[in-house]
Every structure is written in structure tokens, then in C-alpha cells.
Amino acid sequence: MFVIVGFIVAIVLIIVFSNPRMRGCRWREDRRAGPGAYRCAACGATTVTPDGKPPRRCMAKDAPPR
């Protein structure tokens, strides 16, 4: 019984907290480019954020061609 309830809760949490816009992005801080600069390890997009935190959306359309 507890296993089934735990499984259902896990599925609901995954659905609630997953962000489909960020599935392919893996932002890494690029310290060579300055504070707040990030580069996506998946698509190569780069950006600078004013608050110094990783971006919350995918910028694959802004990425340079591979």
C-alpha cells in the first residue's frame, strides 16, 4: 500500500517540478567571461545574468551553430 502511494506522490512531484523548457539545458558558470556568465553544456548558448544565478529558460535558439 505504502509503495503505491509513494510511487504516485513521486510521479506527481516530478510532473509539478519538471520544467519542459529546461530539459536539454545544463548551465555551467563561465568564470573566464566574468561574473554571472553562463554557458550551456548541451547546446553552447551563452548568457550573462544580472543576479549571478543560472538562467531559468533554454536559449538554444540563441546558440551558435555547431
A tleap script that builds the chain and sets N, CA, C and O, in Angstrom:
source leaprc.protein.ff14SB
mol = sequence {
  NMET PHE VAL ILE VAL GLY PHE ILE VAL ALA
  ILE VAL LEU ILE ILE VAL PHE SER ASN PRO
  ARG MET ARG GLY CYS ARG TRP ARG GLU ASP
  ARG ARG ALA GLY PRO GLY ALA TYR ARG CYS
  ALA ALA CYS GLY ALA THR THR VAL THR PRO
  ASP GLY LYS PRO PRO ARG ARG CYS MET ALA
  LYS ASP ALA PRO PRO CARG
}
set mol.1.N position { 0.824 -1.192 0.000 }
set mol.1.CA position { 0.000 0.000 0.000 }
set mol.1.C position { 0.867 1.255 0.000 }
set mol.1.O position { 0.650 2.165 -0.801 }
set mol.2.N position { 1.879 1.304 0.926 }
set mol.2.CA position { 2.727 2.486 1.021 }
set mol.2.C position { 3.584 2.665 -0.229 }
set mol.2.O position { 3.910 3.790 -0.607 }
set mol.3.N position { 3.939 1.578 -0.855 }
set mol.3.CA position { 4.750 1.645 -2.068 }
set mol.3.C position { 3.962 2.307 -3.190 }
set mol.3.O position { 4.505 3.130 -3.927 }
set mol.4.N position { 2.713 1.963 -3.322 }
set mol.4.CA position { 1.866 2.542 -4.368 }
set mol.4.C position { 1.653 4.025 -4.112 }
set mol.4.O position { 1.755 4.831 -5.037 }
set mol.5.N position { 1.362 4.396 -2.879 }
set mol.5.CA position { 1.160 5.813 -2.535 }
set mol.5.C position { 2.454 6.595 -2.764 }
set mol.5.O position { 2.418 7.702 -3.302 }
set mol.6.N position { 3.582 6.037 -2.365 }
set mol.6.CA position { 4.864 6.689 -2.581 }
set mol.6.C position { 5.171 6.868 -4.056 }
set mol.6.O position { 5.702 7.901 -4.465 }
set mol.7.N position { 4.842 5.880 -4.842 }
set mol.7.CA position { 5.054 5.964 -6.283 }
set mol.7.C position { 4.188 7.063 -6.894 }
set mol.7.O position { 4.667 7.832 -7.728 }
set mol.8.N position { 2.946 7.144 -6.498 }
set mol.8.CA position { 2.032 8.174 -7.016 }
set mol.8.C position { 2.517 9.560 -6.602 }
set mol.8.O position { 2.496 10.485 -7.413 }
set mol.9.N position { 2.951 9.716 -5.362 }
set mol.9.CA position { 3.468 11.010 -4.901 }
set mol.9.C position { 4.712 11.395 -5.697 }
set mol.9.O position { 4.865 12.557 -6.075 }
set mol.10.N position { 5.595 10.443 -5.955 }
set mol.10.CA position { 6.803 10.721 -6.733 }
set mol.10.C position { 6.461 11.181 -8.146 }
set mol.10.O position { 7.064 12.129 -8.649 }
set mol.11.N position { 5.513 10.528 -8.782 }
set mol.11.CA position { 5.100 10.911 -10.133 }
set mol.11.C position { 4.523 12.324 -10.134 }
set mol.11.O position { 4.846 13.125 -11.011 }
set mol.12.N position { 3.683 12.632 -9.170 }
set mol.12.CA position { 3.078 13.972 -9.089 }
set mol.12.C position { 4.161 15.025 -8.874 }
set mol.12.O position { 4.114 16.082 -9.504 }
set mol.13.N position { 5.130 14.767 -8.006 }
set mol.13.CA position { 6.200 15.727 -7.776 }
set mol.13.C position { 7.055 15.942 -9.014 }
set mol.13.O position { 7.468 17.066 -9.300 }
set mol.14.N position { 7.318 14.884 -9.740 }
set mol.14.CA position { 8.086 15.018 -10.980 }
set mol.14.C position { 7.335 15.878 -11.983 }
set mol.14.O position { 7.935 16.726 -12.644 }
set mol.15.N position { 6.055 15.673 -12.103 }
set mol.15.CA position { 5.244 16.460 -13.041 }
set mol.15.C position { 5.190 17.919 -12.617 }
set mol.15.O position { 5.305 18.816 -13.452 }
set mol.16.N position { 5.017 18.159 -11.333 }
set mol.16.CA position { 4.885 19.531 -10.838 }
set mol.16.C position { 6.202 20.290 -10.971 }
set mol.16.O position { 6.209 21.442 -11.403 }
set mol.17.N position { 7.313 19.658 -10.606 }
set mol.17.CA position { 8.581 20.367 -10.576 }
set mol.17.C position { 9.401 20.278 -11.855 }
set mol.17.O position { 10.446 20.921 -11.955 }
set mol.18.N position { 8.967 19.518 -12.809 }
set mol.18.CA position { 9.717 19.464 -14.064 }
set mol.18.C position { 9.400 20.706 -14.886 }
set mol.18.O position { 8.277 21.210 -14.878 }
set mol.19.N position { 10.392 21.175 -15.576 }
set mol.19.CA position { 10.239 22.361 -16.402 }
set mol.19.C position { 10.600 21.969 -17.828 }
set mol.19.O position { 11.784 21.841 -18.140 }
set mol.20.N position { 9.625 21.777 -18.696 }
set mol.20.CA position { 9.926 21.288 -20.046 }
set mol.20.C position { 10.813 22.225 -20.850 }
set mol.20.O position { 11.472 21.784 -21.791 }
set mol.21.N position { 10.847 23.513 -20.501 }
set mol.21.CA position { 11.692 24.447 -21.234 }
set mol.21.C position { 13.165 24.263 -20.903 }
set mol.21.O position { 14.020 24.767 -21.631 }
set mol.22.N position { 13.488 23.550 -19.815 }
set mol.22.CA position { 14.870 23.416 -19.389 }
set mol.22.C position { 15.406 21.988 -19.499 }
set mol.22.O position { 16.511 21.723 -19.025 }
set mol.23.N position { 14.684 21.088 -20.090 }
set mol.23.CA position { 15.101 19.684 -20.096 }
set mol.23.C position { 16.457 19.457 -20.745 }
set mol.23.O position { 17.237 18.633 -20.267 }
set mol.24.N position { 16.751 20.172 -21.825 }
set mol.24.CA position { 18.013 19.934 -22.516 }
set mol.24.C position { 19.156 20.796 -22.026 }
set mol.24.O position { 20.296 20.587 -22.438 }
set mol.25.N position { 18.888 21.764 -21.155 }
set mol.25.CA position { 19.921 22.709 -20.740 }
set mol.25.C position { 20.680 22.229 -19.519 }
set mol.25.O position { 20.119 21.688 -18.566 }
set mol.26.N position { 21.994 22.456 -19.597 }
set mol.26.CA position { 22.870 22.170 -18.457 }
set mol.26.C position { 23.814 23.369 -18.333 }
set mol.26.O position { 24.903 23.379 -18.908 }
set mol.27.N position { 23.385 24.366 -17.581 }
set mol.27.CA position { 24.143 25.611 -17.469 }
set mol.27.C position { 25.351 25.436 -16.565 }
set mol.27.O position { 25.249 24.881 -15.471 }
set mol.28.N position { 26.508 25.921 -17.040 }
set mol.28.CA position { 27.755 25.894 -16.284 }
set mol.28.C position { 28.283 27.323 -16.204 }
set mol.28.O position { 28.249 28.058 -17.191 }
set mol.29.N position { 28.767 27.711 -15.042 }
set mol.29.CA position { 29.310 29.055 -14.883 }
set mol.29.C position { 30.611 29.180 -15.669 }
set mol.29.O position { 31.476 28.308 -15.594 }
set mol.30.N position { 30.741 30.261 -16.415 }
set mol.30.CA position { 31.935 30.522 -17.216 }
set mol.30.C position { 32.697 31.668 -16.554 }
set mol.30.O position { 32.455 32.837 -16.855 }
set mol.31.N position { 33.606 31.333 -15.666 }
set mol.31.CA position { 34.304 32.347 -14.885 }
set mol.31.C position { 35.269 33.169 -15.720 }
set mol.31.O position { 35.612 34.290 -15.344 }
set mol.32.N position { 35.710 32.629 -16.846 }
set mol.32.CA position { 36.609 33.388 -17.713 }
set mol.32.C position { 35.899 34.575 -18.346 }
set mol.32.O position { 36.538 35.578 -18.667 }
set mol.33.N position { 34.584 34.474 -18.529 }
set mol.33.CA position { 33.814 35.534 -19.177 }
set mol.33.C position { 33.318 36.584 -18.193 }
set mol.33.O position { 32.742 37.590 -18.609 }
set mol.34.N position { 33.528 36.372 -16.902 }
set mol.34.CA position { 33.132 37.366 -15.909 }
set mol.34.C position { 32.047 36.850 -14.990 }
set mol.34.O position { 31.552 35.735 -15.154 }
set mol.35.N position { 31.680 37.679 -14.012 }
set mol.35.CA position { 30.657 37.254 -13.042 }
set mol.35.C position { 29.273 37.167 -13.681 }
set mol.35.O position { 28.880 38.045 -14.449 }
set mol.36.N position { 28.556 36.126 -13.367 }
set mol.36.CA position { 27.202 35.946 -13.889 }
set mol.36.C position { 27.135 35.415 -15.302 }
set mol.36.O position { 26.055 35.375 -15.892 }
set mol.37.N position { 28.272 35.003 -15.866 }
set mol.37.CA position { 28.287 34.475 -17.229 }
set mol.37.C position { 28.092 32.958 -17.181 }
set mol.37.O position { 28.718 32.262 -16.381 }
set mol.38.N position { 27.219 32.467 -18.046 }
set mol.38.CA position { 26.914 31.039 -18.079 }
set mol.38.C position { 26.949 30.536 -19.511 }
set mol.38.O position { 26.656 31.272 -20.452 }
set mol.39.N position { 27.318 29.250 -19.662 }
set mol.39.CA position { 27.348 28.578 -20.968 }
set mol.39.C position { 26.636 27.246 -20.825 }
set mol.39.O position { 26.860 26.517 -19.859 }
set mol.40.N position { 25.779 26.926 -21.786 }
set mol.40.CA position { 25.050 25.666 -21.755 }
set mol.40.C position { 25.940 24.558 -22.298 }
set mol.40.O position { 26.481 24.663 -23.399 }
set mol.41.N position { 26.085 23.503 -21.520 }
set mol.41.CA position { 26.916 22.372 -21.932 }
set mol.41.C position { 26.241 21.551 -23.023 }
set mol.41.O position { 26.914 20.791 -23.720 }
set mol.42.N position { 24.933 21.684 -23.185 }
set mol.42.CA position { 24.201 20.894 -24.169 }
set mol.42.C position { 24.204 21.545 -25.545 }
set mol.42.O position { 24.458 20.875 -26.547 }
set mol.43.N position { 23.924 22.848 -25.606 }
set mol.43.CA position { 23.765 23.483 -26.919 }
set mol.43.C position { 24.801 24.562 -27.214 }
set mol.43.O position { 24.934 24.985 -28.362 }
set mol.44.N position { 25.534 25.012 -26.205 }
set mol.44.CA position { 26.571 26.011 -26.425 }
set mol.44.C position { 26.106 27.442 -26.287 }
set mol.44.O position { 26.897 28.357 -26.516 }
set mol.45.N position { 24.859 27.677 -25.925 }
set mol.45.CA position { 24.352 29.037 -25.753 }
set mol.45.C position { 25.072 29.700 -24.592 }
set mol.45.O position { 25.418 29.038 -23.613 }
set mol.46.N position { 25.299 31.006 -24.695 }
set mol.46.CA position { 25.933 31.759 -23.618 }
set mol.46.C position { 25.051 32.924 -23.231 }
set mol.46.O position { 24.304 33.455 -24.053 }
set mol.47.N position { 25.142 33.321 -21.962 }
set mol.47.CA position { 24.369 34.455 -21.475 }
set mol.47.C position { 24.999 34.982 -20.195 }
set mol.47.O position { 25.775 34.286 -19.539 }
set mol.48.N position { 24.659 36.210 -19.850 }
set mol.48.CA position { 25.073 36.821 -18.593 }
set mol.48.C position { 23.804 37.181 -17.844 }
set mol.48.O position { 22.911 37.827 -18.393 }
set mol.49.N position { 23.725 36.764 -16.595 }
set mol.49.CA position { 22.542 37.054 -15.790 }
set mol.49.C position { 22.862 38.150 -14.779 }
set mol.49.O position { 23.951 38.162 -14.207 }
set mol.50.N position { 21.930 39.065 -14.555 }
set mol.50.CA position { 22.196 40.172 -13.636 }
set mol.50.C position { 22.295 39.734 -12.171 }
set mol.50.O position { 22.977 40.383 -11.379 }
set mol.51.N position { 21.628 38.652 -11.812 }
set mol.51.CA position { 21.646 38.218 -10.416 }
set mol.51.C position { 22.709 37.169 -10.127 }
set mol.51.O position { 22.862 36.753 -8.978 }
set mol.52.N position { 23.448 36.731 -11.143 }
set mol.52.CA position { 24.509 35.761 -10.952 }
set mol.52.C position { 24.047 34.320 -10.831 }
set mol.52.O position { 24.861 33.430 -10.584 }
set mol.53.N position { 22.755 34.077 -11.001 }
set mol.53.CA position { 22.214 32.720 -10.930 }
set mol.53.C position { 22.059 32.164 -12.347 }
set mol.53.O position { 21.946 32.934 -13.300 }
set mol.54.N position { 22.053 30.839 -12.496 }
set mol.54.CA position { 21.873 30.251 -13.830 }
set mol.54.C position { 20.529 30.653 -14.430 }
set mol.54.O position { 19.565 30.868 -13.696 }
set mol.55.N position { 20.455 30.758 -15.764 }
set mol.55.CA position { 19.201 31.105 -16.424 }
set mol.55.C position { 18.116 30.071 -16.135 }
set mol.55.O position { 18.411 28.908 -15.860 }
set mol.56.N position { 16.868 30.504 -16.201 }
set mol.56.CA position { 15.742 29.614 -15.937 }
set mol.56.C position { 15.061 29.170 -17.220 }
set mol.56.O position { 14.050 28.470 -17.160 }
set mol.57.N position { 15.582 29.553 -18.373 }
set mol.57.CA position { 14.975 29.119 -19.627 }
set mol.57.C position { 16.071 28.682 -20.599 }
set mol.57.O position { 17.234 29.065 -20.475 }
set mol.58.N position { 15.668 27.887 -21.545 }
set mol.58.CA position { 16.590 27.402 -22.572 }
set mol.58.C position { 16.842 28.496 -23.591 }
set mol.58.O position { 15.914 29.197 -23.996 }
set mol.59.N position { 18.070 28.644 -24.001 }
set mol.59.CA position { 18.428 29.641 -25.001 }
set mol.59.C position { 19.044 28.970 -26.222 }
set mol.59.O position { 19.936 29.529 -26.861 }
set mol.60.N position { 18.574 27.784 -26.540 }
set mol.60.CA position { 19.137 27.015 -27.646 }
set mol.60.C position { 18.982 27.754 -28.967 }
set mol.60.O position { 19.843 27.629 -29.838 }
set mol.61.N position { 17.920 28.515 -29.140 }
set mol.61.CA position { 17.739 29.232 -30.405 }
set mol.61.C position { 18.767 30.341 -30.576 }
set mol.61.O position { 19.022 30.785 -31.695 }
set mol.62.N position { 19.368 30.799 -29.453 }
set mol.62.CA position { 20.395 31.832 -29.496 }
set mol.62.C position { 21.795 31.247 -29.594 }
set mol.62.O position { 22.769 31.995 -29.672 }
set mol.63.N position { 21.912 29.936 -29.592 }
set mol.63.CA position { 23.213 29.283 -29.583 }
set mol.63.C position { 23.889 29.382 -30.954 }
set mol.63.O position { 23.215 29.422 -31.983 }
set mol.64.N position { 25.216 29.422 -30.959 }
set mol.64.CA position { 25.928 29.415 -32.250 }
set mol.64.C position { 25.765 28.058 -32.919 }
set mol.64.O position { 25.628 27.049 -32.226 }
set mol.65.N position { 25.777 28.007 -34.248 }
set mol.65.CA position { 25.636 26.713 -34.937 }
set mol.65.C position { 26.827 25.821 -34.635 }
set mol.65.O position { 27.956 26.289 -34.487 }
set mol.66.N position { 26.551 24.524 -34.547 }
set mol.66.CA position { 27.618 23.567 -34.243 }
set mol.66.C position { 28.245 23.055 -35.500 }
set mol.66.O position { 29.164 22.238 -35.444 }
savepdb mol mol.pdb
quit
